[in-house]
Amino acid sequence: MDKMISKAKIKYIQSLEKKKFRLKYGVFVAEGNKMVGDMLEAGFDCALIAAKPSWMAQQGDIKVDELIEADNEDLHKASFLVHPQDVLGVFRIPEWDLSLVEGKTQLLLALDGIQDPGNLGTIIRLADWFGLSDIVCSMDTVDVFNPKTVQATMGALAHVKVHYVDMEAFLDKEKAEGIPIYGTTLDGDNMYTKTLTSTGIIVMGNEGQGIRPSILQRINEKLFIPNYAKGRSSAESLNVAIATAVVCAEFRRRN
């Protein structure tokens, strides 16, 4: 076990903020006691851990390639957080099997062009809360292994698999099999009075543009989240993560 983080190792960890280096090395960063603990418990393959002696003393056997003892100064230099916790982990990017993902047997979220890392992380956290085990994303959705996304999941990434797909082709395949494809639109039916199934696909759109036209034409069940601010002005729309929470809660309440 090394006793400090070298300058080269700090440079390597910091490089993982960029997607091209995450892809080059096949790894991503997770930080914090709960986050790293959840990843280890879920069986994620761990390449490196830098941690305070106090954290190490509370662990049993840790399956990791490289273990580095670190102090506050070391962790501040390596961390992406303003206030680093006791441990930082570098994990190998998992290979999740898309062939097992289908709306016939489960309720899926499909994210069309989500750009904000915090929104994606929050949606993954919501999926975990509502028992959704898989999310499919369009290829232009923000990278799930972006450090800001990983931290925003609050450990939920240990339980929810995120797949990047050709969204049009994926939805065409599902639709051909008779899978209901839901999406929130301004011209949709009131979500609270519409029949909702226990399986299928829920499409959520980009923060500014909503669901793009090529995806919208593949939706066969349009939903509208009604506004209850009668007689006064209100926000024009909901944040996509908030809207996802509202929709998932209603699906789970019914089924």
WOLIN-V572744 format. One line per field, one symbol per residue. phi: phi as a letter, one per 30 degrees, with the letter a starting at -180 (. if undefined). psi: psi as a letter, one per 30 degrees, with the letter a starting at -180 (. if undefined). burial: b if it has 9 or more other C-alpha atoms within 8 Angstrom, else e. Layout:
phi->???
psi->???
burial->???
This chain:
phi->.dcadddddddddddddcedddddcibbcbbjededddddddiddccabcbdeddddccddcdadbcbdbcededddddccdbdccabbccdddccddddcaddcacccbccidcdedddddddddeddciccbbcbddcdeddceeddedddhjdddbcccccbdddddddddddciddccadbdcddeedccdbcdbkbcccceecciddeddedcdcbdcbcdccddiadaedacedddddddddddedddb
psi->klflkleeeeeeeefffkeeeeeefhllkklleeeeeeeeefgkjkekkklleeeefflbkkjkekkkkkaeeeeeeflfleikbfkkkjkkkljkjfffjkfeflkkkkkjgkfkeeeeeeeeeeeeeggkfkkkklfgkkkfgkeeeeeffhfffffkkkkkljeeeeeeeeefggkkjlkklfglkjeffkkklflakjkklkeefaklefeeffkgjkkkjkkgikgllakflkkeeeeeeeeeeeeeee.
burial->eeebbeeeebbebbbbbebebbeeebbbbbbbbebbebbbeeebbbbbbbbbeebeeeeeeeebeebbbbbeebbbebbeeeebebbbbbbbeeeeeeeeebbeebbbbbbbbbbebbbbbbbbbbbbebebbbbbbbbbbbebbbbbbbbbbbbbbbbbbbbebebbebbbebbeeebbbbbbeeebbbbeeeeeebbbbbbbbbbeeebbeebbebbebbbbbeeeeeeeeeeeeeebbebbbebbbbbbeee
